[in-house]
Amino acid sequence: MESMTHVINQGMAMYWGTSRWSAMEIMEAYSVARQFNMIPPVCEQAEYHLFQREKVEVQLPELYHKIGVGAMTWSPLACGIISGKYGNGVPESSRASLKCYQWLKERIVSEEGRKQQNKLKDLSPIAERLGCTLPQLAVAWCLRNEGVSSVLLGSSTPEQLIENLGAIQVLPKMTSHVVNEIDNILRNKPYSKKDYRS
């Protein structure tokens, strides 16, 4: 933290954030920063998508509300799984077909991967009704979370980037009704202690 405070004070950066830190580690950093008059982190970089929700929806909201730490999320399409291209297996031209991405291929063809593909098929009518693609729906779903400061897109081509940026047009359509529809299909909404009390 001392190093990051120095970098910011020298004008080499404006802010700093963490990546894959636990909520407890971030809170500890914030406390140390306050105690020793240093600059605390302003965001946490966390994986967040339709199938990975726990950290951003349960662990980080308390930090967002208490100390203002936002989430800079990555992999909104789950390494391409949510793009829809793996609905009928692994195409030869895809990332998952490469030898160094064997782990991704195994994830896609696993029983859990097949269940995820079925859920994506069930989400397609919602995307069609909203006039968007499945990737745009997924990115807009990430953006609609109040604690998400930004979503890092991992586009491989200019066309993918343009498509993903179209999620901005979908964001106003992400009503609580639409989000509930998505949750009813996914059936993976994590619950916090607060949810159990209500």
Beta strands, then each sheet from edge to edge (+ up, - down):
strand 1: 17-19
strand 2: 43-47
strand 3: 70-74
strand 4: 148-152
sheet 1: 1+ 2+ 3+ 4+
end
